[in-house]
Amino acid sequence: MNKLQIEGEILFEDKIRYTPSGLVVQSFKIGHKSFQQEANLKKDVSIELEAIFIDKHMRKEIQIGKQFLFIGFLDKKSFKSTKLVFHISEIKKLGVI
């Protein structure tokens, strides 16, 4: 199974593009900070993820500084790349799960 969900803040948004079939493509960067348990130790986690959202409609909610629960999957950036990109399939306001 390839499913990822993470709470985070939008740090950067790229210009909106459109696929040849008219789908909206929005690339952005998500920042996440939290404390996690690992080997009975508290670990300070701070990461940035490259993300992409492809849909029929524009997501006006995607704005720098906004925080959400992002749900989706990981895939390679391109056929020849090994770099991972978080493909967002669902965006939820925090506290509304």
C-alpha positions in Angstrom: 0.0 0.0 0.0 1.3 3.5 -0.9 -0.7 6.0 1.2 0.7 9.0 3.1 -1.1 11.5 5.2 0.7 14.4 6.9 -0.3 17.7 8.6 1.7 20.6 7.3 1.9 24.2 6.1 2.2 25.3 2.5 5.6 26.9 2.2 5.7 27.6 -1.5 3.3 27.4 -4.4 4.2 27.3 -8.1 2.1 28.8 -10.9 -1.0 26.9 -11.9 -0.6 24.8 -15.1 -3.1 22.8 -17.1 -2.8 19.4 -18.6 -3.8 18.9 -22.3 -7.1 17.5 -21.1 -7.8 20.6 -19.0 -7.0 19.3 -15.5 -5.5 21.9 -13.1 -1.9 21.1 -11.9 -0.7 22.9 -8.8 2.8 22.2 -7.5 3.8 23.3 -4.0 6.0 22.6 -1.0 4.7 21.4 2.4 6.6 22.0 5.6 6.0 19.7 8.6 7.2 20.0 12.2 6.5 17.6 15.0 7.9 15.4 17.8 7.8 11.7 17.2 8.7 8.6 19.3 11.6 6.5 18.1 13.3 3.8 20.2 11.7 5.3 23.3 13.2 8.7 22.5 11.5 11.9 21.5 12.7 13.0 18.1 12.3 16.5 16.7 11.1 16.1 13.1 11.3 19.0 10.6 10.8 18.2 6.9 9.8 19.7 3.6 8.0 17.7 0.9 7.5 18.5 -2.8 3.9 18.0 -3.6 1.5 18.2 -6.5 -2.3 18.4 -6.8 -4.1 17.5 -10.0 -7.8 18.0 -10.2 -10.7 19.3 -12.4 -11.1 22.5 -10.3 -8.7 25.1 -8.8 -8.0 24.8 -5.1 -8.2 28.3 -3.8 -7.3 27.0 -0.4 -3.7 26.3 -1.6 -2.0 29.4 -0.3 1.3 30.0 1.4 1.0 29.8 5.2 -2.2 27.7 5.3 -2.2 24.4 7.2 -4.0 21.3 6.2 -4.1 17.5 6.5 -2.7 16.3 3.1 -3.6 12.8 2.0 -2.1 11.0 -1.0 0.7 8.8 -2.3 4.4 9.0 -3.2 5.6 8.6 -6.8 8.8 9.4 -8.8 9.0 13.0 -10.1 9.4 11.6 -13.7 10.0 8.3 -15.5 13.8 8.6 -15.2 14.0 10.4 -11.8 14.4 8.7 -8.4 13.3 11.9 -6.6 9.9 11.4 -4.8 6.9 13.7 -5.0 3.9 13.6 -2.8 0.8 13.4 -5.0 -2.1 14.9 -3.1 -5.5 13.3 -3.6 -7.3 14.9 -0.7 -6.9 18.1 1.3 -8.7 18.6 4.6 -8.8 21.5 7.0 -7.2 20.6 10.3 -9.7 19.4 12.9 -12.2 18.2 10.2 -11.3 14.6 9.6 
